Amino acid sequence: MDEQKKSYTSFAELKEACINFVKASKGRGAYAGLKKLLTELYPDKAHFVYELLQNAEDQKATDVEFILYNDKLLFRHNGKKRDFILSDIDSITNIGNSTKSDDPTTIGQFGVGFKAVYAYTNTPEIHSGEYDFKIVDMLIPEDTGVEKRAKKGITEFVFPFDNPNKTPDIAVVEISNTLKELNETAILFLQHIKSIKFTLPNNDKGKISFVSDVTDIKFIKAIDIEFNGHGERTLWAKFISNASINTNGEVKRYPVSLAYKLLVDDNKKYVVDSGLVGKVCIYFPTDQKSLLHFHINAPFASTVARDNIQYCQENDQLLDYLADLLIGSIYDFRKAEMLNYSVYESLPLQRDFDSQSRYKIFYEKTYNEFETSALFVDENGDYKEKTEIYNASTDVKKVLPLKYVRQYYGRTWIPAVQPAQRIEFFFNQFNIETYTMENFLIELSKEPCFLVKLLCKFYF
């Protein structure tokens, strides 16, 4: 429409402007190409499911629901921010003039992301607040002949499968698969949405939901995933901070977060699952590979489809803040007495990154922190600096128990590591001094009364 965004005073005025724009576009032969471009931005055609979740999150919804029928999809949420207003209708029928474009911390933009629905429908309906309307020709709001069912506090979208290029049968299969593939990462980094429900045409039902207060440890979160009455609970250590990013001389604050997956061991204690393949998320997972063993999340600048994170100063700043958040999480684990070998195995290693990797900053900051701080757990569960610990084999520890090492050398043993495992590579980075049987024999050769001295030092 107009290059400079216009404020409309009524639905009728907005509708007329949209009609004129579409007529002009069709007259110049531009409309068909525009529609093709906008509906093919996303490699995954059912990606619009995430666009709908994003819009609901930005409206501060706590509960969302998908109901899939054989001929349409219904999506509703209880957005707390506000019901649809005229400027929202302008945004959702516009291109790139979103009401959210001036707020980078919001996720989706009606201007482009919503257009992914047109791979399935030609006439989406929206019922919210005082408005009931459908969209025709992708850009024209139409309220004539639309059922009046809008309610305050509820926003409802209806997507009839009337796109001639996608039969209802194919639409149902593709959207069913997308809904069934939703997992904890669909909700893990959202601040407002606490429950996602869906119902399929055969009445199969699924639900993903946050669980409150599973433990006194504040950073531990639980997410339940259910399907047809059967489910599992996943546990996460989630850490959140704010990044102050300088863009063209203007500083703005952005939320950043990271999450480790947790397991419960045989002793009923929480441990980190180092086998997790970490995702780079822009609130939802992208295809970007980080080689980290935890998920990271930030409002990264990306392609429209969010399948590639751009190389730019702002993204570098976000990664720097995330690396600081990683360090903060290590201290939080220590405070909770959870900093152990399972955490170490999840931390970045030098070998994980080449010199050009944008994610090597996570290794660099981790390495520097461990080099100078009391972050190594010893056999007593205490945390020591690198200069206060020895590595040793089980045989050496039998000959020279921990209490003697502490009294004579002022050091302590660290627990044994499994050779050729990730934990061994983690410790090898720091060149921790190893106490061997040879060291013990050298002490004996230099001082035959070495053992007697140890006993005297300990008892007297």
SULLIN-V693025 format. One record per pair of residues at least 24 apart in sequence whose C-alpha atoms are under 10 Angstrom apart, sorted by sequence separation. I is the first residue (numbers start at 0). J is the second residue. D is the distance in Angstrom with one decimal. If there is no record, write none. Layout:
I:J:D, I:J:D
This chain:
0:24:9.8, 51:75:9.2, 52:76:9.0, 54:78:9.2, 55:79:9.3, 56:80:9.7, 58:82:8.4, 114:138:9.6, 125:149:8.3, 126:150:7.5, 127:151:6.7, 128:152:6.9, 130:154:9.8, 131:155:9.5, 132:156:9.9, 133:157:8.8, 175:199:6.7, 179:203:9.8, 181:205:9.3, 182:206:9.4, 183:207:7.0, 203:227:5.9, 204:228:8.0, 205:229:9.2, 206:230:9.0, 207:231:10.0, 208:232:9.6, 209:233:9.8, 210:234:9.7, 234:258:9.9, 235:259:5.6, 236:260:6.4, 256:280:9.5, 281:305:7.5, 297:321:8.3, 377:401:9.9, 386:410:7.9, 387:411:6.4, 388:412:5.7, 389:413:6.3, 390:414:7.7, 391:415:7.2, 392:416:9.2, 51:76:9.5, 55:80:9.7, 58:83:9.7, 126:151:9.6, 127:152:7.7, 128:153:7.3, 131:156:10.0, 133:158:9.5, 174:199:9.3, 175:200:8.8, 179:204:9.2, 181:206:9.2, 182:207:7.1, 183:208:8.3, 202:227:8.9, 203:228:9.5, 205:230:9.2, 207:232:9.8, 234:259:8.7, 235:260:4.7, 236:261:6.7, 255:280:10.0, 280:305:9.0, 281:306:9.8, 296:321:8.2, 385:410:9.8, 386:411:9.8, 387:412:8.8, 388:413:6.5, 389:414:9.5, 390:415:7.5, 391:416:9.6, 48:74:9.2, 127:153:6.1, 128:154:7.3, 179:205:7.5, 181:207:8.1, 182:208:9.9, 183:209:9.0, 234:260:6.1, 235:261:5.2, 255:281:9.5, 256:282:9.4, 280:306:9.9, 295:321:7.3, 384:410:9.8, 387:413:9.9, 390:416:9.1, 126:153:8.1, 127:154:4.5, 128:155:9.8, 172:199:9.9, 178:205:8.3, 179:206:9.6, 233:260:7.7, 234:261:5.1, 235:262:8.5, 255:282:9.4, 279:306:10.0, 281:308:9.3, 295:322:9.6, 383:410:9.0, 126:154:5.9, 127:155:6.3, 171:199:8.6, 175:203:10.0, 178:206:9.8, 194:222:9.6, 198:226:9.8, 233:261:7.5, 234:262:6.7, 279:307:9.8, 280:308:9.7, 383:411:8.4, 125:154:7.3, 126:155:5.1, 127:156:8.7, 171:200:8.2, 193:222:9.3, 194:223:9.5, 195:224:9.7, 196:225:9.4, 197:226:9.4, 198:227:9.7, 233:262:8.1, 234:263:8.8, 279:308:8.8, 295:324:9.9, 125:155:5.8, 126:156:6.5, 196:226:9.8, 295:325:9.4, 381:411:9.5, 383:413:9.4, 124:155:8.1, 125:156:4.6, 126:157:8.4, 343:374:9.9, 382:413:9.8, 124:156:5.6, 125:157:6.5, 260:292:8.9, 293:325:9.7, 343:375:9.2, 379:411:8.7, 381:413:9.8, 123:156:7.1, 124:157:4.9, 125:158:9.0, 187:220:9.0, 236:269:9.6, 259:292:7.5, 260:293:7.1, 377:410:9.7, 378:411:7.6, 379:412:8.7, 380:413:9.2, 123:157:5.7, 124:158:6.4, 187:221:9.3, 235:269:9.7, 236:270:9.7, 258:292:9.4, 259:293:4.8, 260:294:8.6, 377:411:6.5, 378:412:6.0, 379:413:8.6, 380:414:9.4, 122:157:8.8, 123:158:4.7, 124:159:8.3, 187:222:7.8, 234:269:8.9, 236:271:8.3, 258:293:5.7, 259:294:6.6, 326:361:8.7, 339:374:9.3, 340:375:9.2, 376:411:9.7, 377:412:5.8, 378:413:5.3, 379:414:9.0, 122:158:7.0, 123:159:6.6, 186:222:8.4, 234:270:9.9, 235:271:8.6, 257:293:6.9, 258:294:5.2, 259:295:9.2, 322:358:8.8, 325:361:7.4, 329:365:9.0, 338:374:7.9, 339:375:8.1, 340:376:8.2, 376:412:9.1, 377:413:4.3, 378:414:5.3, 390:426:9.3, 88:125:9.3, 120:157:9.5, 121:158:8.2, 122:159:6.8, 123:160:9.1, 234:271:9.5, 235:272:9.6, 257:294:5.4, 258:295:6.6, 322:359:9.5, 323:360:9.5, 324:361:9.7, 325:362:9.9, 338:375:8.4, 339:376:6.4, 376:413:6.6, 377:414:6.3, 378:415:8.9, 399:436:9.4, 120:158:5.9, 121:159:7.7, 122:160:8.6, 123:161:9.4, 183:221:9.4, 184:222:9.6, 220:258:9.6, 234:272:9.9, 256:294:8.4, 257:295:4.3, 258:296:8.5, 319:357:9.8, 322:360:6.6, 323:361:8.2, 326:364:7.4, 338:376:7.3, 339:377:9.2, 375:413:7.7, 376:414:8.0, 377:415:9.9, 396:434:9.3, 398:436:8.7, 119:158:7.7, 120:159:5.7, 121:160:7.7, 122:161:7.4, 183:222:6.4, 219:258:9.5, 256:295:6.0, 257:296:5.9, 318:357:8.1, 319:358:9.2, 321:360:9.4, 322:361:5.0, 325:364:8.7, 326:365:6.4, 329:368:9.7, 337:376:9.9, 375:414:10.0, 395:434:7.8, 396:435:9.3, 119:159:7.8, 120:160:5.0, 121:161:5.8, 122:162:8.6, 182:222:9.3, 183:223:7.9, 218:258:9.3, 219:259:9.5, 220:260:9.7, 221:261:9.5, 255:295:7.8, 256:296:5.1, 257:297:8.8, 318:358:7.5, 321:361:8.0, 322:362:8.4, 325:365:7.9, 326:366:10.0, 329:369:10.0, 333:373:9.7, 336:376:9.6, 390:430:9.9, 395:435:6.4, 396:436:9.3, 399:439:8.2, 117:158:9.1, 119:160:5.6, 120:161:5.1, 121:162:5.4, 182:223:9.4, 183:224:7.2, 219:260:9.6, 220:261:9.4, 255:296:5.7, 256:297:6.7, 318:359:9.9, 319:360:7.0, 320:361:9.9, 322:363:8.9, 323:364:7.5, 333:374:7.6, 339:380:8.5, 390:431:6.7, 391:432:8.8, 392:433:8.7, 394:435:8.9, 395:436:5.6, 398:439:8.7, 57:99:8.8, 83:125:8.9, 88:130:9.2, 92:134:7.3, 116:158:7.8, 118:160:9.3, 119:161:7.0, 120:162:4.8, 121:163:8.7, 182:224:7.0, 219:261:8.6, 254:296:8.5, 255:297:4.7, 315:357:7.6, 318:360:7.8, 319:361:8.1, 322:364:6.7, 323:365:8.9, 326:368:7.5, 333:375:9.7, 338:380:9.2, 389:431:6.7, 390:432:6.3, 391:433:5.7, 392:434:8.1, 393:435:10.0, 394:436:7.8, 395:437:9.3, 407:449:9.9, 83:126:8.3, 84:127:8.5, 91:134:9.0, 92:135:9.3, 117:160:9.5, 118:161:9.8, 119:162:5.4, 120:163:8.6, 181:224:9.1, 182:225:9.7, 254:297:6.4, 255:298:7.6, 314:357:9.5, 315:358:9.4, 318:361:8.3, 322:365:8.1, 326:369:9.6, 330:373:9.8, 333:376:9.1, 337:380:9.6, 338:381:9.9, 339:382:9.7, 388:431:7.5, 389:432:5.5, 390:433:4.5, 391:434:5.2, 392:435:7.1, 395:438:9.5, 82:126:9.3, 83:127:5.5, 84:128:7.8, 85:129:10.0, 88:132:9.2, 92:136:9.5, 93:137:8.8, 94:138:8.5, 116:160:10.0, 117:161:9.5, 118:162:7.1, 119:163:8.6, 120:164:9.5, 253:297:7.6, 254:298:7.5, 255:299:9.7, 330:374:8.1, 336:380:8.1, 338:382:8.8, 385:429:7.9, 387:431:9.7, 388:432:7.5, 389:433:5.5, 390:434:6.0, 391:435:6.1, 392:436:8.5, 395:439:8.0, 54:99:10.0, 82:127:5.6, 83:128:6.0, 84:129:8.2, 85:130:8.8, 92:137:6.8, 93:138:6.2, 117:162:7.4, 118:163:9.7, 119:164:8.0, 120:165:8.4, 253:298:7.2, 315:360:9.6, 319:364:9.2, 329:374:8.2, 336:381:8.9, 385:430:9.0, 386:431:7.9, 387:432:9.6, 388:433:8.9, 389:434:6.1, 390:435:8.4, 391:436:8.7, 407:452:8.7, 408:453:10.0, 81:127:9.3, 82:128:5.0, 83:129:7.8, 84:130:8.0, 88:134:9.6, 91:137:9.2, 92:138:4.3, 93:139:8.8, 118:164:7.9, 119:165:6.1, 253:299:9.8, 336:382:9.4, 385:431:6.6, 386:432:8.2, 388:434:9.7, 389:435:9.6, 407:453:6.4, 57:104:9.1, 58:105:9.4, 72:119:9.7, 81:128:8.4, 82:129:8.2, 83:130:7.2, 91:138:7.9, 92:139:6.2, 118:165:7.3, 119:166:8.3, 120:167:9.7, 179:226:8.4, 310:357:8.8, 385:432:8.5, 403:450:9.3, 406:453:7.6, 407:454:9.5, 57:105:5.9, 71:119:9.1, 72:120:9.6, 82:130:9.0, 83:131:9.8, 90:138:9.7, 91:139:9.6, 92:140:6.9, 117:165:9.9, 119:167:8.3, 187:235:8.7, 333:381:9.5, 406:454:9.5, 56:105:8.4, 57:106:6.8, 71:120:8.6, 78:127:10.0, 89:138:9.0, 91:140:9.1, 183:232:9.5, 188:237:8.7, 333:382:8.0, 403:452:9.9, 404:453:8.6, 407:456:7.2, 56:106:8.1, 57:107:7.8, 73:123:9.9, 75:125:9.6, 88:138:9.9, 89:139:9.4, 119:169:9.4, 120:170:9.5, 183:233:7.6, 187:237:8.6, 188:238:10.0, 219:269:9.3, 292:342:9.8, 403:453:6.1, 406:456:6.8, 407:457:8.2, 54:105:8.7, 55:106:9.9, 56:107:9.1, 57:108:9.6, 72:123:9.6, 73:124:9.4, 74:125:9.6, 75:126:9.2, 76:127:10.0, 88:139:9.6, 89:140:8.6, 119:170:6.5, 182:233:9.9, 183:234:9.6, 188:239:9.4, 375:426:9.5, 399:450:9.0, 402:453:9.5, 403:454:7.6, 406:457:6.2, 53:105:8.3, 54:106:7.4, 55:107:9.5, 71:123:9.7, 73:125:9.9, 75:127:9.6, 88:140:7.5, 118:170:9.1, 119:171:9.7, 183:235:9.7, 292:344:8.5, 293:345:7.1, 398:450:10.0, 402:454:10.0, 405:457:9.3, 406:458:10.0, 53:106:5.9, 54:107:6.0, 292:345:5.2, 293:346:8.4, 403:456:8.4, 404:457:9.9, 52:106:9.6, 53:107:5.5, 54:108:7.6, 291:345:7.7, 292:346:6.9, 293:347:9.5, 399:453:9.4, 403:457:6.8, 52:107:8.9, 53:108:8.6, 54:109:7.7, 119:174:9.7, 242:297:9.1, 291:346:7.5, 292:347:7.4, 402:457:7.7, 50:106:8.7, 51:107:8.5, 53:109:9.9, 237:293:9.8, 241:297:9.6, 291:347:6.2, 37:94:9.2, 50:107:6.3, 236:293:9.6, 237:294:9.3, 238:295:9.7, 239:296:9.4, 290:347:8.2, 291:348:9.1, 49:107:9.1, 50:108:8.5, 51:109:9.6, 54:112:9.4, 235:293:9.9, 237:295:9.8, 290:348:9.7, 370:428:9.8, 50:109:8.7, 53:112:9.4, 54:113:8.8, 366:425:9.5, 370:429:7.1, 53:113:10.0, 291:351:8.2, 369:429:8.2, 370:430:9.9, 33:94:10.0, 50:111:9.7, 51:112:8.8, 290:351:6.6, 291:352:9.6, 370:431:10.0, 50:112:6.0, 51:113:7.5, 255:317:7.6, 289:351:9.4, 290:352:7.7, 366:428:8.1, 367:429:9.8, 49:112:9.3, 50:113:6.3, 254:317:9.3, 255:318:9.1, 289:352:9.0, 366:429:7.9, 49:113:9.8, 50:114:9.3, 190:254:9.9, 253:317:8.5, 256:320:9.4, 257:321:7.4, 47:112:7.2, 48:113:9.6, 50:115:8.2, 51:116:9.4, 255:320:7.7, 256:321:7.0, 257:322:9.6, 46:112:9.2, 47:113:6.7, 50:116:9.0, 246:312:8.4, 247:313:9.8, 254:320:10.0, 255:321:6.6, 271:337:8.9, 290:356:9.9, 46:113:9.9, 47:114:8.1, 48:115:9.1, 82:149:9.7, 188:255:9.1, 245:312:8.8, 246:313:6.8, 254:321:10.0, 257:324:7.7, 258:325:9.4, 270:337:7.2, 271:338:9.4, 273:340:9.7, 274:341:9.9, 289:356:8.6, 291:358:8.1, 47:115:5.4, 48:116:8.5, 82:150:8.9, 83:151:9.5, 188:256:7.4, 244:312:9.3, 245:313:7.2, 256:324:7.5, 257:325:7.5, 269:337:7.4, 270:338:8.9, 271:339:8.9, 273:341:6.5, 277:345:9.8, 289:357:8.5, 290:358:8.1, 291:359:9.6, 46:115:7.2, 47:116:5.7, 82:151:6.8, 83:152:9.7, 187:256:10.0, 188:257:8.4, 244:313:6.5, 255:324:8.4, 256:325:9.1, 259:328:9.7, 268:337:8.7, 270:339:8.1, 271:340:8.8, 272:341:6.9, 273:342:7.3, 276:345:10.0, 289:358:6.4, 290:359:9.6, 45:115:7.9, 46:116:8.6, 47:117:9.2, 81:151:8.9, 82:152:6.2, 83:153:9.6, 187:257:9.7, 188:258:8.6, 243:313:9.9, 244:314:9.0, 258:328:9.4, 270:340:8.8, 271:341:5.2, 272:342:8.1, 273:343:8.5, 274:344:8.8, 275:345:8.3, 288:358:9.6, 289:359:9.2, 291:361:8.6, 40:111:9.0, 41:112:9.0, 44:115:7.2, 45:116:8.0, 47:118:9.2, 81:152:7.3, 82:153:7.1, 83:154:7.6, 187:258:8.3, 244:315:9.7, 245:316:8.3, 257:328:8.9, 270:341:5.9, 271:342:5.6, 273:344:5.7, 274:345:7.8, 291:362:9.5, 13:85:8.4, 17:89:8.9, 40:112:8.8, 43:115:9.5, 44:116:8.4, 47:119:9.8, 80:152:9.0, 81:153:9.2, 82:154:6.6, 244:316:6.5, 269:341:9.6, 270:342:7.4, 271:343:9.0, 272:344:8.6, 273:345:4.5, 13:86:9.5, 38:111:9.2, 41:114:9.9, 44:117:9.6, 45:118:8.4, 78:151:9.9, 79:152:6.8, 81:154:9.3, 243:316:8.4, 244:317:7.3, 271:344:8.4, 272:345:7.4, 273:346:8.3, 348:421:8.6, 10:84:9.8, 14:88:9.7, 37:111:7.0, 38:112:9.2, 40:114:9.0, 41:115:7.1, 44:118:6.7, 45:119:8.7, 77:151:9.1, 78:152:6.5, 79:153:8.8, 242:316:8.1, 243:317:8.5, 271:345:7.2, 340:414:8.9, 347:421:10.0, 348:422:9.8, 350:424:8.7, 10:85:6.9, 13:88:8.6, 14:89:9.0, 17:92:7.8, 37:112:8.5, 38:113:9.2, 39:114:9.2, 40:115:7.5, 44:119:8.5, 77:152:5.6, 78:153:6.6, 242:317:6.6, 339:414:9.9, 346:421:9.6, 349:424:9.1, 350:425:9.7, 9:85:7.3, 10:86:9.8, 13:89:7.1, 17:93:8.4, 37:113:9.3, 38:114:5.9, 39:115:7.4, 76:152:8.5, 77:153:4.7, 78:154:7.0, 241:317:9.5, 242:318:9.5, 244:320:9.3, 340:416:8.7, 344:420:8.8, 345:421:8.6, 346:422:9.5, 348:424:7.5, 349:425:8.6, 8:85:8.0, 9:86:10.0, 37:114:6.0, 38:115:4.9, 41:118:9.9, 76:153:5.9, 77:154:6.4, 242:319:9.0, 243:320:8.5, 344:421:5.8, 345:422:8.8, 348:425:6.3, 7:85:7.5, 8:86:9.5, 10:88:8.5, 14:92:9.5, 36:114:9.7, 37:115:6.9, 38:116:7.4, 39:117:9.3, 75:153:6.9, 76:154:5.5, 77:155:8.9, 242:320:6.0, 343:421:8.7, 344:422:5.1, 347:425:8.3, 348:426:9.7, 350:428:9.6, 6:85:9.0, 7:86:7.7, 10:89:9.1, 13:92:9.6, 37:116:9.8, 38:117:5.9, 39:118:7.8, 75:154:5.5, 76:155:6.7, 241:320:8.0, 242:321:8.3, 262:341:9.9, 343:422:6.6, 344:423:8.8, 346:425:8.1, 348:427:10.0, 349:428:7.7, 6:86:7.5, 34:114:8.5, 37:117:8.5, 38:118:5.7, 74:154:8.3, 75:155:4.2, 76:156:9.0, 240:320:8.3, 241:321:9.3, 261:341:9.5, 342:422:9.5, 343:423:9.8, 344:424:8.9, 345:425:9.5, 348:428:7.9, 5:86:9.7, 34:115:9.9, 37:118:9.3, 38:119:9.3, 74:155:5.7, 75:156:6.1, 240:321:8.3, 242:323:10.0, 261:342:9.8, 340:421:9.9, 341:422:8.3, 344:425:7.0, 7:89:8.3, 35:117:9.3, 73:155:7.1, 74:156:5.1, 75:157:8.7, 239:321:9.2, 242:324:9.8, 340:422:6.9, 343:425:6.9, 344:426:9.7, 6:89:8.7, 34:117:8.3, 35:118:9.1, 73:156:5.7, 74:157:6.5, 238:321:9.8, 240:323:9.4, 241:324:9.3, 259:342:8.9, 343:426:8.7, 5:89:9.3, 34:118:9.6, 72:156:8.1, 73:157:4.6, 74:158:8.4, 240:324:6.9, 4:89:9.7, 72:157:5.9, 73:158:6.3, 239:324:7.5, 260:345:9.7, 340:425:9.6, 71:157:7.0, 72:158:5.1, 73:159:8.6, 238:324:7.3, 239:325:9.9, 259:345:8.2, 71:158:5.3, 72:159:6.5, 238:325:8.3, 240:327:9.6, 70:158:8.7, 71:159:4.1, 72:160:7.8, 239:327:9.8, 70:159:6.0, 71:160:5.2, 238:327:8.4, 239:328:9.3, 63:153:9.9, 65:155:10.0, 67:157:10.0, 68:158:10.0, 69:159:9.4, 70:160:5.5, 71:161:8.5, 238:328:6.6, 5:96:9.9, 63:154:9.7, 64:155:9.5, 65:156:9.6, 66:157:9.6, 67:158:9.6, 68:159:9.2, 69:160:8.5, 70:161:8.2, 237:328:8.6, 0:92:10.0, 4:96:7.1, 60:152:9.6, 63:155:9.8, 65:157:10.0, 68:160:9.6, 188:280:8.3, 190:282:9.4, 236:328:8.8, 0:93:7.4, 3:96:9.2, 4:97:9.7, 60:153:9.3, 188:281:8.6, 189:282:6.3, 238:331:9.1, 0:94:8.3, 2:96:9.3, 60:154:9.6, 184:278:9.0, 188:282:5.3, 189:283:8.4, 187:282:8.0, 188:283:7.3, 236:331:10.0, 0:96:9.5, 58:154:9.8, 70:166:9.2, 71:167:7.8, 184:280:8.7, 186:282:8.2, 187:283:8.3, 188:284:9.6, 236:332:9.1, 70:167:5.7, 185:282:8.0, 186:283:7.8, 187:284:10.0, 69:167:6.6, 70:168:8.2, 72:170:9.4, 184:282:8.4, 185:283:5.9, 55:154:8.8, 68:167:9.4, 69:168:7.2, 71:170:8.7, 72:171:8.6, 184:283:6.4, 185:284:7.8, 69:169:10.0, 70:170:8.7, 71:171:8.2, 183:283:9.9, 184:284:6.7, 69:170:8.7, 70:171:7.9, 34:136:9.0, 69:171:6.4, 72:174:8.8, 34:137:7.6, 67:170:9.9, 68:171:7.6, 69:172:9.7, 34:138:9.8, 67:171:7.4, 31:136:10.0, 51:156:9.1, 30:136:9.0, 188:294:9.6, 30:137:9.7, 67:174:8.1, 187:294:9.7, 188:295:9.2, 67:175:7.7, 188:296:7.1, 187:296:9.7, 188:297:9.2, 184:294:9.0, 218:328:9.2, 67:178:9.5, 79:191:9.5, 65:178:8.5, 78:191:9.4, 218:331:8.5, 22:136:10.0, 78:192:9.3, 217:331:9.9, 218:332:9.3, 21:136:7.5, 77:192:9.6, 216:331:9.7, 21:137:9.0, 76:192:9.3, 216:332:9.7, 18:135:9.6, 21:138:7.2, 218:335:9.8, 18:136:9.0, 20:138:8.6, 21:139:7.8, 217:335:9.7, 17:136:9.6, 20:139:9.0, 76:195:9.5, 216:335:7.2, 10:130:9.2, 14:134:10.0, 17:137:9.8, 18:138:8.0, 19:139:9.4, 215:335:10.0, 17:138:6.3, 18:139:6.0, 10:132:9.9, 17:139:5.2, 18:140:8.8, 74:196:9.9, 16:139:8.6, 17:140:7.6, 18:141:10.0, 74:197:9.0, 14:138:9.1, 15:139:8.4, 73:197:9.8, 14:139:6.1, 15:140:9.2, 45:170:8.6, 73:198:9.9, 13:139:8.6, 14:140:5.7, 44:170:9.5, 48:174:8.1, 72:198:10.0, 13:140:8.0, 14:141:7.0, 47:174:9.5, 72:199:9.5, 14:142:9.3, 45:173:6.6, 46:174:9.0, 49:177:9.6, 61:189:9.8, 72:200:9.8, 11:140:9.1, 44:173:8.0, 45:174:5.8, 48:177:7.7, 49:178:9.9, 61:190:9.0, 62:191:8.6, 63:192:7.4, 71:200:9.9, 10:140:8.2, 11:141:9.0, 43:173:9.6, 44:174:8.8, 45:175:9.3, 47:177:9.9, 48:178:7.9, 56:186:9.8, 59:189:9.7, 60:190:9.5, 61:191:5.3, 62:192:5.8, 63:193:8.5, 64:194:8.3, 65:195:8.0, 66:196:8.4, 67:197:7.6, 68:198:8.5, 69:199:8.8, 70:200:9.4, 10:141:9.0, 11:142:9.3, 45:176:8.9, 46:177:8.0, 59:190:8.1, 60:191:6.0, 61:192:4.0, 62:193:6.1, 63:194:6.3, 64:195:5.8, 65:196:6.2, 66:197:5.6, 67:198:6.0, 68:199:6.7, 69:200:6.0, 10:142:8.8, 45:177:6.5, 49:181:9.6, 57:189:9.6, 59:191:5.4, 60:192:5.6, 61:193:5.2, 62:194:4.9, 63:195:5.1, 64:196:4.6, 65:197:4.5, 66:198:4.8, 67:199:5.0, 68:200:4.9, 69:201:9.2, 44:177:9.6, 45:178:9.1, 48:181:9.7, 52:185:8.6, 56:189:7.0, 57:190:9.4, 58:191:8.7, 59:192:7.1, 60:193:8.4, 61:194:6.6, 62:195:6.2, 63:196:6.4, 64:197:5.5, 65:198:6.4, 66:199:6.4, 67:200:5.7, 68:201:8.7, 43:177:9.4, 52:186:9.2, 56:190:7.5, 57:191:8.3, 58:192:9.7, 60:194:9.4, 61:195:8.8, 62:196:8.1, 63:197:8.6, 64:198:8.2, 65:199:8.5, 66:200:8.0, 67:201:9.2, 68:202:9.4, 56:191:6.0, 57:192:9.5, 67:202:9.1, 49:185:8.1, 53:189:8.9, 55:191:8.9, 56:192:6.0, 66:202:9.4, 52:189:9.6, 55:192:7.8, 56:193:9.8, 0:138:9.8, 66:204:9.3, 53:192:9.6, 65:204:9.9, 52:192:8.5, 65:205:9.7, 64:205:9.9, 64:206:9.0, 52:195:8.8, 63:206:10.0, 62:208:9.2, 104:251:9.3, 103:251:9.1, 104:252:8.2, 105:253:9.6, 273:421:9.2, 102:251:9.8, 103:252:9.5, 104:253:6.0, 103:253:8.1, 104:254:7.4, 106:281:7.8, 106:282:7.5, 105:282:9.8, 106:283:9.6, 115:304:9.9, 112:303:7.8, 106:298:7.4, 111:303:8.1, 112:304:8.2, 104:297:9.1, 105:298:8.3, 111:304:9.8, 104:298:6.5, 103:298:7.5, 104:299:9.8, 103:299:9.6, 107:303:9.7, 103:300:9.4, 56:282:9.9, 53:282:8.4, 53:283:8.8, 52:283:9.6, 49:282:9.8, 50:283:10.0, 49:283:7.7, 46:304:8.6, 41:302:10.0, 43:304:9.0, 40:302:9.6, 41:303:8.0, 42:304:7.7, 40:303:7.2, 41:304:5.3, 40:304:6.4, 41:305:8.8, 42:306:8.9, 39:304:9.8, 41:306:8.8
